[in-house]
């Protein structure tokens, strides 16, 4: 991918939506809920403070993260759908 996030932004490849329910019923494409988890593909250099210091990013490439449902912007890069979010929109790193 030839996209580099700036500042405190992160590029995440969203996980695939569930095809079936826990009981095995198939979901219609209109009723699938967008996942709020994904894998970090790229991270920016960090947030700059007013005095010029850089706050390091809390995530790194390859981390599996949980982020806000309405956070970020979905874009398509080289045929791949990704989400660009701020580090503040990421709630947790899945272990």
N, C-alpha and C positions, 0 to 999 in steps of 0.2 A: 504494500500500500504506500503510495507516495503522498500521504497527508500527514502533516505534523501539527499537533495541537499547540496553541499558544497559551502562555500564562498558566493558569490553574485549570486548564481544560483537559479532558480525558476522552479518548475514542474507545467505545465499547462495542463489541459484536454481540448483539442481543441473542439470547438463547431462543431456540425454536418454541413456538406455541404448542401446548399439549393437544394431541389429536384425539385422545379419549379421556373419559372421566375415570376416577378411581375404581368405579364398578365395571368399567369396560365399555361404556356407551360411547359411540363416535360423536364428536362435536361438529356442528356445521361451521363453516369458515367464518360466518358472521357472528357466531357466539363465542369464538375463541378470544380469550383475554390475552392482551399483549404481556409477555413476560417482563419482569422488572429485574432480571438477572442477566449477566453476560460476562464475557471475558475481555479484559483490558487489552487493546491492541497497541495503543500508544499513549504517552503522557507528555504534558508540557513541562517546562522547566520549573514551574512553581509560581506561587503568588508573590508579587513584589509589594513590599510595605512602603509607606511614605518616605522612610529614610533610606530606601534603596536596597534593603536586605531582601533575600529570597527565602520564602518559607518552603521547605521541601514538600514534595507531593507525598500523600499518605498511601498511595498505591503504586504498583509497578506493573510493567507489561507481564501478562500471563495470569494476573490475579483474577479470581472469579468473584464478582461483586454483586451487591444488592443495591439498587438505586430507586429513587422516587418515581412513582408512576407517571407523573406529569413533568418530570425533569428532563432537560436536554432537548436536542433537536435531531430528528431523524434525517439522514442524508444517504444518498447512494453514491458510492465511490467504486469505480471499475466494476460495476454490476453487483456489488456487495452492499447490503443495507447495514449501516452502522448508526450509533447514537453518539453525539458529541455532548458531553455534560461538564459542568463545573465539578471540581473535587467536592464542594459542599453538598452536591446532590447525591453523592454516594454515601449510603448509610452504614454499610458493613462489608467486610471481606469474608467470603465463605472459606472455611478451613477444610 
